[in-house]
Amino acid sequence: MDLVQCRDKFEVSTQNLAPNSSEENIDQIKSARNQLSWKFWKSRRYVVAVMGLLGFFNVYALRVSLSVAIVAMTRKHNVTLVNGTIVEEQEFDWNSKEQGLVLSSFFYGYIFTQLFGGILARKFGGHIVFGIGTGGSSILMMLSPGAAKLGLYPLVVTRILIGVFEGVSYPSIQDVYSRWAPIYERTLISGIVHSGSQIGTFVSFLTSGIFAQYLGWESIFYVFGSIGCVWFIVWMMYIKKDPASDPRISPAEKLYIESNIEKTANQADIRPPWKAIVTSPAVCALVVVNTCDTWTNYTFLTQIPTFLNDVLKYNLGTTGILAAAPYLVYIFMVMIASPLTDYIRSRGILTTQQVRKTFIAIGFLGSGTFLIIMTNISNATAVVACLIISVGITAFSKINFFINPQDFAPNYASIMMGISNTFGTVSGIVTPILAGFVVQNGTPAEWKTVFYIGVGFCIVGTVFYAIFGKGTVQEWAKSPQKNPSERQP
């Protein structure tokens, strides 16, 4: 029998079992899947997933909290002098272009360690690279207030260095997936991990304004930096390279995971087929969809607080709360989209390739539609509602393209993400700078231009991925030592 039916929605493929698999081993695999599907807190793969979630919480909290902090740092406020005269002051007198430079400087460092992070992850293990990247950026976050008080350019340099450390995050986590995520749980585990990005965004937007109002803008950097340092210690102590290296994993779960991931040679010993990689339609599709998603994503991340302040005239506390709301919706959407994706794949309702293309289109086109509506209405409540839905619905596209490298190149997934994120990061550099040039006076017409550009990227990403996106292992991506037949899910 080619397939062993489990008691839940997933199937265990006997094609993926180790050569010495027996009926007893298969029974152990089914037993492990059935037991651990509901006792997830005892499952080491979900411990890894939740710790990855917390890691991306820190990555994004460190990244986006500056978007709120900079509003407080450059806000004009009244000061009463000794003689009773009231004057208007700014702690940091940065114009819109200088603020754009500060917000984009992170990406100058971030872009240079994408591919390098993927290579390091293959050589030393993604868990190590991911941990060091997050820990290093957390320390630099705590040094940021001192850098800002030294001047604009010391802060810019600090943000560049934070980008250098965080640049390894997305490539290195792909290596973790390749060792810990069974084939029919890939999207679910990826969804759990990457929801940490939006939780981090939600919490940092929600609390940064409050911190700035009551504790001073410096507290934003100190609080999130210290949380990241604590996470780093726990991650390095308890998270291992793979199931075989984890002393806390049960034999049943270890067997289940190892029997449902692609068997490869030591990844550090496999030379990437660079010519095939750079000419592959699957890689090009991933690069384009990543670039388009990053453009819209960082339009949201870096510009929402300023947009709400300029157009809707909300104060700092309200701005932080409303800027956080879309990411709460995103978190709930991930809870729906992730298991739904794997359910559709495991039941054979759609192939992996079909479900990736469908959900990416839903995420992009849905987000673009609500952006268009948002920029053509004036009611404040309706504007906020459209903004919330526009961000939340991107869960469908994000969770599918984040895990797509595991579909078509599991042996080189960390490198695939490194390549696509290198190009995608260009969007992160250009977006806040372009917004700084377009939005000179904070008028609705200027913001409309910014968001319409984002809509254009949504359309391009949908069309290109629909034509060139892939969902099966490509010939060039198969192990040179063993070419396992990949059953199309």
N, C-alpha and C positions, 0 to 999 in steps of 0.2 A: 504494500500500500504506500503510495507516494506521500500522502499527507496523514498525519496523526491529528485527529480532531480533539481539541481541548474542550473542557466543559464550559468555557466562556467564549467570548467572541473571537479570540485569537487562535491561530493555527500554528503548529510547530512543524517545520519542514524537516523531513528526515534527510533531505539532500544536504542540509547544513550540519548534520551531526558528525561527530568525530568518527574516524574509521572503525573504531572498536565499539561503537554504540550498539547496545543490545536492547531487547524488549524491556529489560529491567531498567536500563538507563532512560528509555523513553518514558516509562512509567514515572520515574523520578522527575523528569522534566515536566510532565503534565501535573504532577503533584505540586511541584514548586510554583508553577504558574497559577494554579488554582488557589493555593494557600496565600501567596504573596500578593495576589491581585486585590485582596481586601485588607490585609495587614501590611499596608505599604510602609508604615513606619518601621517595620522590622526588615524591610528590603533594603539591601545596601545600595542597589542602583537608584533607589528613590532618595536615600540619604545623600548620595552624590548629587542627584538632581536638585534637591532642596538647598544644599550648600552652594551649588552653582547658581541657583536663584539668588541667594544672599550675596554671592560674589558680584553678580550683575547689578544687584541693588546698589552696591557700593560704587561700581563702575559708573553708573548713570547719576547717582547722587552727587558724586564728585564732578561729573561733567556738566550737569545742567543747572546746579544750584547757583552758579555764577550769573545765569540769566536773570535771576531774581536779585541776587546780591548787587549786581551792577546798577540796578534801578535805585537801590538805597544808597549806594556809594556816590552816585552822580546827582541825586535829588537835591534840588534847591530848598533850603529851609531858612526860616527867619531866626536871627540871632540878636538878642538885646545887648548892646554894649554897656559899659559902665556908666556912661553919661545918659543912658536911657534911649539912645538912638537905636532904631530897629533896622538892621541891614539883612540882605539876602546873601547867603553863602552856600558854596558847594565844597564838600571835602575833596572831591576829584572833579576838576573842571575839564572833562573829556567831551568833545563834540561827538556827533553820531558816527563819524568815520573812525575816530579813535576807539569808540566803544565797539564798533564792528571789528577792529583789529584785535582787541582783547578777546572778544567772543570767538573769533576764528583762529586765534593763535594756537589753541589746543590741537587743531588739525594739522598744523605744520609739523609737529612731532608725530602725531598719530599716523600719518600717511607713510612714514619711513619704516615703521616696524611691522607692517601688516604681513608682507611676504616673509620677512625675517622671522616673525613670530611663528608662522606656519612651519618653517624649516626647523626652528629650535624645538617646537613641540614634537616633531617626528623624531628628533635626535634624543631629547632628554625626557620626553613625556609631557603631555599637555597639562597635567595637573600641576606640575612644578612651574611651568611658564605662566600659566594662568594665575597661580598664587603670587608669584613674585611681581607680576605686572600690576595686580591690584594693590598689593602691599606697598610697593614703591610709590604709586600715585597717591596713596593715602597719606604717606609721610609728607610728600610735596604739597598736598592740600593744606596741611597744618602750617606750612611755611608761607602760604600765599598772602595772608594779611601783612606780614612783615615786608614781603616783596612789594606789595602794592604801595605801602607807605614810603618805600624808597623811590618810587616813580613808575610811570607807565611801562617802560621797557623791562625793568626787573620782573614785573608781573607777567608780561608777555613771555619772557624766557621761562618763568616757572610753569606757565600754562603749556608751553611747548614741551617741557620735560614730562609733565603729567601725560600729555598725549603720547610721548615716546613709550612710557610704561603701559598705558592703556591700549596701545596699538596691537598688543599681542593677544588681547582678550578673545576676540571672535575667532581668529585662526586656531588658537590653542584649545578652545572648548570643543572644536570639531574632533580633535584627537581623543578627547575624553569620551565623546559620543561613540566613536568608532570602537571603543573598548568596553563600553558599559551599556549601550542602548540596543536591545534586541530589535530585530527588523520591524516588527509590527508595533513597537512602542516608541519608535524614533520620534514621530511628530509629537506624541504626548510628552516624552521626556524633554525634547527641545522646547516645547511650549512652556513647560514648568520652568526650565532654566531661564529662558528669555523673557518670561513675564517679570522676572526680577528687574529687568531694565525699566519696564513701565511702572513697577512698584516703586523703584528708586526715584523715577521721575515724579510720580504722584506724591510721594512723601516729601521729597525735597521742595517741590513747588508749594505743597500745602504748608510746610513748616518754616521754610526759609523766610517768608515774609513776616511770620510771627517772631522768629528769632531776631530778624533785623529790627523790628519795631521795639522789642522789649529787652533784647540783650546786646544789640549792636550788630552791624553787618559782619564783624569779625567772627562772631559765634557760629555763623553758617559754616565757615571753613573748619573751625576747631571741632565741632560736633561730628560732622560727616567724616572728617579725616580720622578721628579717633575710633569711630565705629569700624572703619575699614581696617585699621591696624589690629583690632581685636579679631575680626573675621580672618585675617591672614594667619594669625597664630593657630586658630582652630582648624582651618583648612589644611595647613601644612602638617598638622599633627594627625589628622584623622582620615584624610582622603588619599587613596592609593592609586597607582597607575592603572591597574586593571583588576578584575576579580581574582586572578591567581595570586596577586600581591597583597590582597586584603585578608588579614587574619580574622576579621570579624564576620566574614560572609559565611553563610551556611553552604554545605556541600551541594544541596539541592539547587539553590539559587545560582551558584557558580556554574553548575552543569547546564542549567537552563540558559544563562546568558551566553556562555561560550558555544553552545549548540545553535544559537540563533543570531550570530553575527558572522560576517564574512571572515573566513580563515585566510590570513595573509602571512607572508614571511615577515621577519623583523623589518618594520617600516624604515628604520634608519639605514638598512642595507639595500633598499630599493632605490635606484636612481630614477628620478622623475623623468618621463618622456616629454621634455620641454616643447619640442616641435609639435607634437600631437596636442599638447595642452593649449598652446597659443592659437592653434588653428581649429580647435573643437567648437562646433556650434553650441554645445551644452555649456561650455565655459563662457562663451560670448554672451549667451542668454543670461547666465548668472551675473556677469559683470554689469550688463545693462539694467537688469531689474534691481540690483543692489544700488547702482548709481541713482536711479529714479526714486527708489524708496528713500535713500539717504537725503536727497534734495528735499522732499516733502517732510520727512521726519525732522530735519534740522531747521526747516522753516518753522515748524511747530515748536521745537525745543528752545530755540534761541530767540524767537520773535513773539511768542504768545504773550508773555508779561508786558512787553512794550506795546503791542497791539491793543491789549485791554486797557492799558493806561492812556494811550493816545486817543483811541476811537471811542471807548466807552467811559473814559474818565474815572475808572475805578481806583480806589486808593491801594496802597501797597499790600495791606492784609487781604483785601478782597481779591486783588489780582492774583496773589499766590494761591488762594483757594480755588478760584475759577480756572487758573492755569493747570491745577492738579486734577480737576474733575475729569477731563477726557481720558486720563490714564487709568482712572478707576474703572471706567467703562471698558477700556481696553483689556484690563485684567479679567473682567467677567467674560468678555468675548473670547479670550484665550481658553477659558474653562469650557466653552462650547466648541470652539473650532478645533482644538487639538484632539480630543477624543473622537470627534466626529470625523476628522480626516483619517485617523487610523481605522475607525470602524468601516468607513467606505472602502478603504484599501483592503482590509482583511476579509470583508464579505464579497469582494470581487464586483462591487457595484460600479466602480470606476477603477481604471488602472492607476498606478502611482503617477504616471505622467499626466493623465487626464485630471486627476484631483488636484495636482499642483497647479496646473494651468487655470482650472476653474476657480480655485480659491484665491489665487493671485489676482485674477481679473476682478473678483468680487471686492477684494481689499482696495485695489487701485481705483477702479471706476466708482465704487461707492464713496470713497474718500473725496475724489475729485468732484463728484456730483454735489455733495454737501458744501464743498468749498465754493462752488459757483453760486449756490443758493445763498450762502452766508454773505458773500460780497455784494449781493444785490438786494438786501433787505436792511432796514434801519432799526427795527425793534431789537432792543438790547437782549431781551430774553431769548428771542429767536436766533440771534447771532450766536449767543453762547451755546444754545442747543445744537445748532449746526456744527459748531466747532467741536463739541464733545463727540458727536456721532462721527464726524470726519476722522478724528483721531482713533476712536474706538474700533471702527470697522477695519482699520489697517491690520488688526490681529490676524485676519484671514490670509493676507499676503505675507506678512512677516514670518509667521511660524512655518510656512511652506517653503519660502526661499532660503531661510536660515538652515534648514535641514537638507535641502536639495543636493549639496555636495555628497552627502552620504548615499544618495540614490545613484548617481552616475559615476562617482569616483571615490569610493570609500577608502581606498589605499592612499589617496592624496587629498583627502577632504580638508585638512588643515591648510594645505597649500592653495587649494581652490578658494577657500574663504579669504586667505591672505591676498590673493590676486584680485578678487572681486572687491574686497574692502579697500584696496589701494586706490582703485578707480572711484569707488563710492565716496571715499574720503575727500576727493576733489570737490564734491558737492558741499561737504561740510565746511570747506575752506571758503568757497565762493558764496554760499547762501547768505551768511551774515554780512559779508562785505557788500554784496549787491544790494541787500536790504538797506544797508546804511547809506548807499548812494541814492537809492530810489526814494526812501522815506526821509525826506529832508524836513518836512513840516508836520508830519504825523497826520495827514489828512486821509479820509476814507479812500479817495481816489488813488493815492500812493500805495496804500495797503492792498487795494484791489489788484494792482499790477503785480505785487509780490505774490499773492495767492494764485493769480491766474497762471503765472509761470509754473507754480507747483502743479496745477491741473494739467498743464502740458506734459510734464514729466510722468504723471499718472497714466496718461494715454499712451505715450511712447513705451513705457514699461510693459503695459498690458499687451500691446500689439507684438512687440519684439519677442516676449517670452512665449506668447501663443504660437509663434512660428518656429522658434528655435529651441525652446526648453525641452529637456530630456528627463526621463524618470527611471531609466534602466542603466545598469553598469555599461559604460562604453568600452569597446575593445582595448583601447590604449590604456585603460585604467585597471585592467585585470592584472592579477599577480603574475609576474613572469615565471613563477615556479608552479603555479596552479591556477587553472582557469575554471573556477567553479561555475556550473550552470546557474544562472540567476533567473529564477522563476519570476515572471512579471506578476507583481501583486495585483 
